[in-house]
Amino acid sequence: MKKLLSVLVVLIAVISIAGCVGGQAKPQQAELVILHFNDYHAQLEADKDGQGGIAALASVVKETRATNQNVLFVSAGDINTGSMVSDKNDGMPDIEIFNLLKLDATVIGNHEFDKAPAVFAKQIAAAKYPYISANIKKDGKTAFTPYIVKVINGLKVGIFGITTSDTPVKAHPLKVAGYTFTNEIETAKEMVAQLRNVEKVDIVIGLFHVGVGDGAGPNPANKIAEAVSGIDLIIDGHSHTEMKEPLVVNGTPIVQAGYNARYVGRAVISYNKGAVSLKEWKTIPLNIKKDGALVGTAITPDPEVAAMVKKYADAIKAQYNVKIATTTAAFDLGDRLTRKQETPLGNIVADSMVFKARAMGIKADFAFTNGGGIRKSLPAGDVTRMNAYEVLPFGNTLAYFEMTGEQVLELFKNIGAIPLGNGGFANVSKDVRFTLDTINKVAKDITINGQPIDPAKKYIVITNDFIAVGGDGMYPFLKTLTFKDTFIDMLEGFIEYLQSLPQPITPTTDGRITIIK
């Protein structure tokens, strides 16, 4: 470990020098303004109601920099994946704009690994800000910049990154191959010691992508704060939490600012003769509306950034803004409801998988897919190819298992054990009915095509390639079975199914999943 830390000191020296402005003397008193966002997920554009978007975020950043001397601007991870405009351009429009806005750092989120390794490497090379994470290793060595030191008007600010250690199952396992993720708590202890004792920083900030509450990883931010002293502020992501006030654990405030560029967090840290405290924190809504009324102050999207977004969006929309269906009402994702219960959106996605498999001659008995792979609502009214893409943006293919009834029962044993809110929550096709007893963590009263499971019968079970190779980690026994990848695009099957239905399509549930809480 001593050898590793000595190497890190050498690596970080360049960053420390670059952050220094003229070697100012340390002030006795100062305030540091930190703007932060998390789980941005490629939301270049505002939604159809004008909510969110990177141009509104840019306005807040530019105005804050213009009116404050000491400003940090950081991302708590998951810059990638969510809009066709970004995804079809390998995330380069977002990086171009974050370069313009002088983003100081981003921690690596699990969705950074959605891209092929060569694309992720291209993103890092294009960024003028560091991608940091201290607990990702490759070949026994720290794979990315573990921390940075910024000198802002004489104050030394250390920022270290932590990425959720269950990334190998949250991201596509094949795209994370070769990386290992060390324990978040132990790594945080090492980083605080390094920054306090070696770098001699005045302020320590943890830039985490681990989450709090529902949707958090195995070592959430509150658990790290409880075990690790010496962090002045934790800026977190991963769980998409819309906080109203900081969560304070062991004297360390933890903050998070929603998701999808809907809010930006604004923290003010006070430094007074060595004493550091969080003076104030709030989230700034980016033209968010509740019950039709604007929350907070209207923000004019930055015209320079808006023009950059329009350039990319126009090119993509010319290809993909093609109507494929009509709905009577939105198929609503809500607060990630496909991870918690039966929904019209989860139903129609799972039904499309069986539809496409059968159309290709596969005698599918039923399908299941992970709720975490369903990312956006289908809108009310006209539905375009772009809308469908944003529901299923990961490029998954249909895969299937030939199972005995006994193995299907084992599958449902796995399904019953999945906590509500987990990305592995099973959304099933209409061929299946079951009761999920969350008290005893079992799935019961299971029928397939109206019949109880026959242990001796053979079944063909459709899923996606992410689940088939162990993604989400909720179906460990699948690793013992052999699957067949059809290489049929799950998205294209979804689009074809939407087109095949009588129009307009009405969102419905049919009781295929009953939940006992």
SVG drawing of the C-alpha trace seen along z (x, -y; Angstrom):
<svg xmlns="http://www.w3.org/2000/svg" viewBox="-57 -39 64 74">
<polyline fill="none" stroke="black" stroke-width="0.4" points="0.0,0.0 2.9,-2.4 4.3,-1.8 0.9,-2.5 0.4,-5.7 3.8,-7.0 2.9,-6.4 -0.4,-8.2 1.4,-11.2 3.5,-11.5 0.4,-11.1 -1.5,-13.7 1.3,-16.3 0.6,-17.4 -3.1,-17.9 -2.3,-19.8 0.1,-22.1 -2.4,-22.7 -5.1,-23.6 -2.9,-26.2 -3.5,-29.8 -0.4,-31.9 0.5,-30.2 -1.8,-32.4 -1.5,-32.4 -4.1,-30.4 -7.0,-32.7 -8.1,-32.8 -11.7,-32.8 -13.3,-31.8 -16.4,-30.4 -16.4,-27.7 -19.5,-27.3 -20.0,-23.8 -22.4,-23.1 -23.2,-19.4 -25.4,-17.1 -25.8,-13.3 -27.3,-10.6 -27.5,-13.0 -28.0,-10.2 -27.4,-12.1 -30.3,-14.6 -29.1,-17.1 -32.6,-18.4 -35.4,-19.6 -38.5,-17.4 -41.7,-18.3 -42.8,-20.5 -39.5,-22.4 -38.2,-20.7 -34.5,-20.1 -31.8,-19.9 -28.2,-20.8 -28.8,-24.4 -30.7,-25.3 -27.9,-23.7 -25.4,-25.7 -27.2,-29.0 -26.9,-28.2 -23.2,-27.3 -22.3,-30.4 -24.2,-32.8 -22.7,-31.2 -19.2,-31.5 -19.8,-35.1 -21.0,-36.1 -18.7,-34.0 -14.9,-33.8 -14.5,-30.3 -16.6,-27.8 -16.3,-24.0 -18.6,-22.2 -18.7,-18.4 -20.7,-15.4 -21.5,-12.4 -21.5,-9.9 -23.7,-8.3 -23.2,-10.9 -23.9,-8.2 -27.1,-6.6 -30.6,-7.9 -31.2,-9.9 -30.8,-8.9 -29.2,-12.3 -26.3,-11.6 -26.1,-7.8 -25.9,-7.8 -23.0,-10.2 -21.1,-8.2 -21.8,-10.8 -19.5,-13.3 -22.0,-16.2 -22.3,-16.0 -18.5,-16.0 -18.1,-18.9 -20.5,-21.0 -19.1,-19.9 -15.7,-21.0 -17.1,-24.4 -18.6,-24.7 -15.3,-23.7 -16.5,-20.7 -13.9,-20.1 -14.4,-16.3 -16.8,-13.5 -16.8,-10.2 -17.2,-7.1 -20.7,-5.7 -21.8,-2.2 -23.5,-3.5 -20.1,-4.8 -19.5,-1.1 -22.6,-0.9 -20.3,-1.9 -17.9,0.4 -14.4,0.1 -13.0,-1.7 -15.8,-4.3 -15.3,-4.8 -11.6,-5.4 -12.5,-7.9 -14.7,-9.8 -12.0,-10.0 -9.5,-11.2 -11.9,-13.9 -12.8,-15.2 -10.8,-18.2 -11.9,-17.1 -10.8,-13.9 -12.9,-10.8 -12.1,-9.8 -12.5,-6.6 -10.3,-5.2 -11.8,-1.8 -11.7,-0.5 -8.6,1.7 -7.3,3.4 -4.3,5.9 -4.0,5.0 -3.5,1.3 -5.8,-1.7 -7.4,-1.9 -8.4,-5.6 -7.3,-8.8 -8.2,-8.2 -8.5,-11.8 -7.6,-15.4 -6.4,-18.4 -7.6,-21.8 -6.1,-25.0 -8.9,-27.6 -7.9,-31.1 -5.3,-29.6 -7.5,-26.8 -6.4,-23.2 -9.5,-21.1 -9.1,-17.3 -11.8,-15.4 -11.8,-11.6 -14.1,-9.3 -15.8,-6.1 -17.9,-3.9 -20.5,-1.4 -18.8,2.0 -21.7,3.9 -21.0,2.2 -20.0,5.7 -23.7,6.7 -25.3,3.3 -23.4,2.8 -23.1,5.4 -20.7,8.0 -18.9,8.4 -18.1,4.6 -16.8,4.5 -14.6,7.6 -11.1,7.1 -12.0,4.6 -12.3,5.3 -14.0,3.0 -12.5,2.8 -14.6,2.1 -15.9,-1.4 -15.4,-1.9 -11.8,-0.7 -10.9,-2.7 -12.5,-5.9 -10.4,-5.5 -7.2,-5.3 -8.2,-8.3 -9.0,-10.5 -5.6,-9.5 -3.9,-10.3 -5.6,-13.7 -5.3,-14.8 -1.8,-13.5 0.1,-13.5 -1.6,-16.2 -2.4,-18.4 -5.6,-19.6 -7.9,-22.0 -11.2,-20.5 -12.0,-16.9 -14.9,-16.1 -16.1,-12.6 -17.5,-12.4 -19.5,-9.2 -21.7,-7.1 -23.0,-4.7 -26.5,-6.0 -28.6,-6.3 -31.9,-4.5 -33.7,-2.6 -31.5,-2.0 -28.3,-2.2 -25.3,0.1 -24.0,2.5 -22.1,-0.3 -24.3,-3.4 -23.0,-6.9 -24.5,-7.0 -22.8,-3.7 -19.4,-5.1 -19.9,-8.3 -20.7,-6.4 -17.5,-4.4 -15.1,-7.1 -14.4,-10.3 -12.7,-13.3 -14.9,-13.9 -16.3,-17.5 -19.0,-16.8 -20.2,-13.8 -21.7,-14.5 -23.5,-11.4 -25.4,-9.8 -26.7,-6.4 -30.0,-6.3 -31.6,-9.3 -32.6,-10.8 -34.3,-14.2 -33.2,-15.5 -34.9,-18.4 -32.0,-18.8 -28.6,-17.2 -28.5,-13.8 -25.9,-14.3 -24.2,-11.1 -21.2,-11.1 -21.0,-14.9 -20.7,-14.5 -23.4,-16.0 -24.5,-13.9 -26.2,-15.6 -27.7,-14.4 -29.7,-16.3 -32.2,-14.0 -31.5,-12.8 -31.8,-13.6 -30.6,-17.2 -33.8,-18.2 -32.0,-19.8 -28.5,-21.1 -27.3,-21.1 -25.7,-24.2 -23.5,-23.9 -21.6,-26.6 -18.7,-25.5 -17.4,-27.8 -13.7,-27.8 -12.7,-29.6 -9.2,-29.3 -9.1,-25.6 -12.7,-24.8 -14.9,-23.6 -18.7,-23.5 -21.5,-23.3 -23.0,-26.8 -25.9,-26.1 -27.2,-23.7 -30.2,-23.6 -31.3,-22.2 -32.1,-24.5 -35.0,-23.1 -34.3,-23.5 -37.8,-24.7 -39.5,-21.8 -43.3,-21.9 -45.5,-20.4 -49.2,-20.2 -48.7,-22.5 -47.0,-25.3 -43.3,-26.2 -41.2,-25.3 -38.8,-28.1 -37.6,-30.7 -37.8,-30.3 -34.3,-29.7 -33.6,-30.9 -31.6,-28.1 -28.1,-29.3 -28.3,-30.3 -24.8,-29.1 -25.4,-25.6 -28.9,-25.5 -27.5,-26.0 -25.0,-23.2 -27.7,-20.8 -30.0,-21.8 -27.2,-21.0 -26.9,-17.5 -30.6,-17.0 -31.7,-18.1 -29.4,-15.6 -30.8,-12.7 -34.4,-13.7 -34.3,-13.8 -33.6,-10.0 -35.6,-8.9 -38.5,-11.3 -40.7,-8.9 -44.2,-8.0 -44.7,-4.3 -47.8,-4.3 -50.3,-6.3 -51.3,-6.0 -54.4,-7.2 -52.3,-8.1 -48.7,-7.9 -47.1,-4.5 -45.6,-6.0 -42.3,-5.0 -42.9,-7.3 -40.4,-6.9 -38.8,-3.8 -42.0,-1.9 -40.9,1.0 -38.5,1.9 -41.4,2.2 -44.7,3.4 -46.6,4.5 -46.9,1.5 -48.4,1.0 -44.9,0.1 -43.2,3.2 -46.1,5.3 -45.9,4.0 -42.1,4.4 -42.2,8.0 -45.1,8.8 -43.1,7.5 -40.3,9.9 -42.6,12.9 -44.2,11.4 -40.8,11.0 -39.5,14.4 -42.6,16.2 -42.4,14.2 -38.9,15.6 -40.1,19.2 -39.1,19.6 -41.8,21.3 -41.6,19.1 -43.6,19.9 -43.0,16.6 -40.6,13.7 -39.1,11.7 -36.9,8.6 -35.3,6.5 -37.2,3.3 -33.8,1.4 -33.5,1.8 -36.6,-0.2 -35.6,-3.8 -38.3,-6.2 -42.1,-6.6 -43.8,-6.3 -45.6,-9.6 -49.3,-10.1 -50.3,-10.7 -47.8,-10.1 -45.0,-7.7 -41.8,-7.9 -38.8,-5.6 -36.9,-8.0 -39.4,-7.6 -39.1,-3.8 -35.3,-4.0 -35.4,-6.1 -37.5,-3.3 -34.9,-0.7 -31.6,-2.5 -29.1,0.3 -28.9,2.1 -29.9,5.5 -30.7,8.5 -33.2,11.3 -31.8,14.4 -33.5,17.6 -33.0,20.6 -34.5,24.1 -35.4,25.0 -37.1,27.9 -40.0,27.0 -37.8,27.6 -35.4,24.9 -38.3,22.5 -39.2,23.0 -35.7,22.1 -35.9,19.0 -39.0,17.9 -37.2,18.6 -34.7,16.0 -37.5,13.6 -39.2,13.9 -36.0,12.9 -35.4,9.7 -36.2,6.6 -38.7,4.1 -36.8,1.2 -34.0,3.4 -33.1,3.1 -33.5,6.9 -37.2,6.8 -38.9,9.1 -41.4,7.7 -43.1,10.6 -45.2,11.3 -49.0,11.9 -48.4,15.7 -47.4,15.7 -49.3,15.1 -47.7,15.1 -47.9,13.6 -44.8,11.9 -44.8,12.3 -42.3,9.6 -42.7,10.5 -41.4,14.1 -39.4,13.2 -41.1,15.9 -42.9,16.1 -45.9,18.4 -49.2,19.3 -47.2,19.4 -49.0,20.3 -47.7,20.4 -50.5,20.2 -53.0,20.8 -51.3,24.0 -49.1,24.7 -45.5,25.4 -44.8,29.0 -41.4,29.9 -40.8,32.5 -41.9,30.3 -39.6,28.3 -40.1,24.5 -38.5,21.9 -37.9,18.7 -37.1,15.4 -35.0,12.7 -32.3,10.2 -28.6,10.8 -27.7,8.6 -29.7,10.9 -28.5,14.0 -24.9,13.3 -25.5,12.4 -26.4,8.8 -28.1,7.3 -26.8,10.3 -30.3,11.3 -30.4,14.6 -27.2,16.4 -28.4,19.8 -28.7,18.7 -24.9,18.8 -25.1,22.6 -27.3,22.9 -26.6,22.4 -28.5,19.7 -28.9,18.9 -28.4,15.3 -30.8,14.6 -29.0,11.4 -32.4,10.0 -32.5,6.3 -34.9,6.0 -35.7,2.4 -36.7,3.4 -39.0,6.1 -40.6,3.5 -41.2,1.2 -42.7,3.9 -45.0,4.9 -46.2,1.3 -46.9,1.1 -48.8,4.4 -51.3,3.4 -54.7,1.8 -54.3,-2.0 -54.5,-3.9 -52.9,-1.8 -54.3,-2.1 -52.0,-1.5 -53.4,1.4 -52.4,3.9 -54.0,7.3 -53.0,8.7 -50.1,10.8 -48.1,9.8 -49.8,9.6 -47.7,8.2 -48.1,8.9 -46.3,6.2"/>
</svg>
